[in-house]
Amino acid sequence: MTKRSIEDFKAVLQGGGVRPTMFQVELEFPAGVITDGGDSTRDAQFLIKAAGLPSSNIGQIAIPFRGRQLKVSGDRVFEDWSVTIINDVSFGIRSTMEEWSERIQNHNYVVGSTNLADYFSSAIVRQLDRDGEQLRAYRFDGIWPKTISQIDLDFESTDTIEQY
C-alpha cells in the first residue's frame, strides 16, 4: 500500500477546493413574460440564494437468459432542477414566475399555451472559483416552472428574509 501524505493531498486539491457558495445563475424568462418594470433576469443573478446541479441517472434493463439476467444500460433521466429565490419588496421575480406559470396553464380556465416555445426557457449555472472566475458552466434548456413554492408568513419568524 502506498502511503500518502498531507502534501500529496494538498497538491491534488488545487485552489483549496470548489466552494458551494461560489456560483451564479442566469435565469432567462420567455419572451413576453411581464416583469413588472424590473429586470428579473438581472435580479435573479443576485436573488437566487441556492441552486443545484441535478443528478443524472441511467436506467437499467434486465434481459433474462437461461435463469440469469444480463443488465444493460437504459435511458438517461435527469432529476428536476430547483432554485431558492430571496423575495424582495418589488416581488419582481415572484411576479415574473407567476406570469410564466399563468402562460403555461391559466389559473381560471383549463387553457394554456399549445406551443412549447412559448414557455420553455433556459438557465445557466456557473460554478466560480474563489476569485470569481468561471470554472464550469451548465446550461439547462427546456425549463419551465413546475412548482412555485409557498412563502411562509409567521409572526415568530424574525431576523429572516422571505424566500421560496
Salt bridges, closest charged atoms under 4 A:
GLU7 OE2 - LYS10 NZ 3.22
GLU26 OE2 - ARG126 NE 2.72
GLU28 OE2 - ARG139 NH1 3.97
ASP43 OD1 - ARG42 NH2 2.52
ASP80 OD2 - LYS146 NZ 2.84
GLU98 OE2 - ARG94 NE 3.08
GLU102 OE1 - HIS107 ND1 2.06
ASP141 OD1 - ARG139 NE 2.95
